[in-house]
Amino acid sequence: MFLVCGDTLFDFFLESEAGPGAATYAARAGGSPFNVAIGLARLGRPVAMLSGLSRDMLGQRLGAVLEAEGVAGTYMIPTDRPTTISLVGLDDKGVPAYQFYDSSDTGVTPVDLPELGPEITGLHFGSYSIAASPVGDAMAALALANRRRFISIDPNVRPTVVPDMDIWRARLDVLFPCADLVKISAEDLELLWPGRSADSFADDVLRRGAKLVVVTDGGEAAHGWTARGAHASATPPTVTVIDTVGAGDTFQASLIAQLDRHPEGPVAALDALDRDGLARVLDYAARAAAITCSRRGADLPRASDLSD
């Protein structure tokens, strides 16, 4: 079973407004790791979520969504802190901008962490839960304590929660040496290391011990590099874009799902990846992300949506 660690929240999408004092919002359960967990479940993988889950009305709804999607709540951490919310606006290309009001998921501390059972084969970390305090300390402690399990990282930078890029870089300096898989968007790469090329970033992270590094670039080609020297790319199919919410999370979930299907586990899957195999993995993830872009919000695909 895969354990996804991090953000659980409600996104409030601006639907309409009548002057500065009246607006209508559509609320959707979300958070990058929350989306990854649901994506894995929809792709047929056993998955659990670890996060602070409020006992309030929105928290109860988040728990109900996870249960309905088949995501185990065994490692959720109950809290009386209110559920984190995010206000989301979309530009004319459907690209979201976020304003976060964080609470329940960012309040997790290292002492709150549950002991992981032997059924957990891998962990995924990402978004503001790796950078904000105190939860960032908890996520770092969890990653360091589980370096022998498969670990996946997607920074998914949220400057409106943690605006200081030095904090993100310091957190990633701890997490990257723990990681087997690192996926980053070109946008986040530019935020964190302005002017740095994708292949230079990949070389650096592979030297730190990762087995696969992937850099995505929206509708452009995604590139992957393995520690065994394979390099491949895949371009997502052309779709009518409704919005891009959840596209990166879909790509991440699809990567993990494919690796997790290996009979000997995701680490063995990475060790076996040659150029052709890597190209197939990237193509699958790119097609999955394109499906999400053709839908409103983070409506991630199921395995049946991706059957050839």
N, C-alpha and C positions, 0 to 999 in steps of 0.2 A: 504493500500500500504506500502511496505517495502522500507526503504531508506538505501542504502549502501553508506558508506562514506569513501573516501580515494583515493588510488593510481589509476591513469590513465596514461598509458605509452605505449611505443612500445618496445617489446623485439626483439633484433637482434640476431638470432641464427647463429653461425658459421657453414657454410655448407662445405666449402672447402678452402684450402689455397695453394698458390704456393710460398713458402718462406716467410720470415718475412714481405715483403712489399706488398703482394697481398693476399687478402682474399675475399671470397664471403659469404654474410650474407642473411638470409631469415628473413624478418621483419613480426612480428605478434603483433596485438593489445593485450594489457594485463595489468598487475597489479593485485594483489590479490583481492582487493575489486571490481575492474572492472570485473574480472572473476566471483566473487560471484554474482554480479548483473545479468550478462548474464545467469549464472546457474539458478538463480531464475526465470528469464523470460522463459527459456527453459523448466522449470518444471511447467509452467503455473501459476506462481504467479505474481500479479501486483507489479512492482518494479520501483524505481527511483534511480538515482545516484547523489551524491553530491561530487564534486571535482573541482579543478582548471582545466579548459580546455583552452588550448592555442588556439589563433586565427591562428596559423601557419598551414602549410600544414599537418603535422602529427596530430595536434589537430582536424582539420576538418575531417580527416579520423576517428579518435576516435569517434567523435560525430556521424558520419555516421554509424559506427558499432553499437553503442548503439541504434540509431533509428531503424536500420534494425532488431535488435534483440528484439525490443519492450520494451527497457528500457527508461523510461521517463527522459528527460533532464531538467525538470522544475527547479531543484535545482543546476544545473551546474553553475560554477562561471567563466565567461570569463576572460582571462588574456592575456597580451602581452608577458608574459614569455614563453620561448621555451618549447616544449613538453619534458617531461622526457623520457630518453631512457635507456635501459638496455642491455648490452652485455651478452649473455648466452652461456656457454659452457657445454656440457654434458659429464659425465664420461662413462666408459664402461658398467655401469648398467642403463644408462639413467637418472641419478640424476643430476639436474642442479646446476651450480655455476653461480652467478650473479655479474656483475660489473655495478653499477648504476651511471648515470649522471643526477641528479635530478634537477628539476626547476619548471615547471608549477604547479604540484600538491603540492609541498612542500612550495610554497609561499603563501598559503591561511592563512589569519590571522583571529582572532576572529571577527573583524569588517566587514569582508567579508561575514560572515555567513547569509544566508537568514532566514527569519522567516518560521517555518514549519507550514503547514496547518493541519487541523484535519484529513485529509485522511491518514496521516502517522501513522501507527500502531506500527512500530518498526524500530530500527536502528541497523546497523552492522558497527563495527569498526575493523581495523586490519592493519598489516604490518607497513612499515616505517612511514606512515602518522600519527601514534599515537606517534611516538618518535621524529621525526625530527622537527626542529624549522623553521618557526613559526607555521607550520600546526599542530603540536602536541598540542600546546596551544588551537588552534581552535577546534580540536576534543575533547579535555578534556572539554572545555566550552560547546560544543554541548551535550555531554553525560550528564554532570551535570544538564543542563537545561531541559533534557528530561527523567529524572529518572522515571517518571510515565508511560513512554512508555516502551515496551519490548526492551531490549538492548542485543545484541550479541557481543562477543569479541573473536577474534583469533589473538594472538600476531604476528604470522608469522614473526619472527625476521629476520631482514636484517642487519647483521653486517657490510656489505660493505657501507651502508648508515649511520648508527649510530653504531659505533663499541663499545661504552661504555655501558656495560650491566647494570651499575648503573642507567643510564638514562632510559633504558627500564623498569627496576624494579620500578623506581619512577613514571613513567607514568602509569604503571599497578596498582600501589597502589591507584591511583586516579580512574582508570576505573573499577577495579574489584568490588568495592562496588556498582557501578551503574548497574552491569550486571545481567541478568537473565540466560543467557547461556554463558559459557566459554568453548571454544575448544582450545586445545593446542597439538602440536606434541611432541612426546618423545624427538626429537632432540632439539626443542626449550626449553623444560623443563630442559634439561641438560645444555644448554647454559646459561639459566637464573639462575637456582638453581642447580648447579652440585651435583650429588649424591642424590638428593631428589626423593623419590618414587612417583609414580603416585597417589596412594591412599592418601598419606600425603598431596600432593598438592590439591587434590580434597577436603579433609576435610577442609583445610585452606580457600579455595575460597567459599565453601558452608557456612562456618561460617561468611563470609563477606556479605552474602546475596544472592548469586547465587542460582538458582533452579536446574540447571543441569550443570555438569562439564564432559567433554569428553576429553580423552587423546588418540590420535591416534599414531600408530607406524609403518608407512609404510605398508608393506605387512603382518605384524603381527596383532594380535587382537587389536581392538579398545575397550576401556572400558569407561563406563559411570556411573556416580553416581548422584542421585537426592537428594534434600533436604528432601524428604519424606522417605529416607532410602533405595531406590531401587538401585540395582547394576546389571549391565548386560554387556555382551561383544559380539562382532561380529568379525569374521575373513573374510576378503575380499576373493572372489573366485580367483582361480589361473588363470592368463591370461598371454599372451605373452606381456611383457612390452616393449613398444616403447620408452617412457620416462615417468617421473613422474611429468612433468610440469602441474600444475593446479589440481593435485590430492587432495591436502588439501583444495583447494577452492571448489572443487566439493563436498567433504564431508560436508563442512560448508554450502553450498547452499542447499544441500539435507536435512540437519538437520532443517534449518530454514523453508524450503518449507513444510516439513511435519507438523511442529508445527503450521505454519501459516494457514494450512487448517482447523484447528479446528473452528467450527462455532462461538465460543466465543473468538477466538484469541489465540495467542501463549502462553500467560501466563496461560490461562485456560488449554491449552494442557499440559503444564509442570506440573501443579497441578494434572492432571489426570493420569500421567504416573505411571504405576506399572512396575514390573520387566519384564513381558512379553511384554508390550507396548514399554518399553525402548529397549529391544532386537530387536524388529521389526524396530524401528527407526534407530538403529545403523546398522542393517543388510542392510537396504535400502541405507543408506549413504555409507556403505562399497562397495556395489555392484556398486553404481554410480561412486565412485572413481576408481574402477577397470576398468570400461569402459574407463574413461579418460586416464588411464595408457596404454591402448591398442591402443591409437591414438597418432599421432604426435602433440605435443604442447597442449595448454589448450583448447581442443575441448570437451567441457562439454556435457553430455548426455541430451536428451530430455525425457519427461515423457514416451513417447512411447518406448524408449529404455529400460525402467525399468519395463514395464508391465510383469506380471507373465504369 
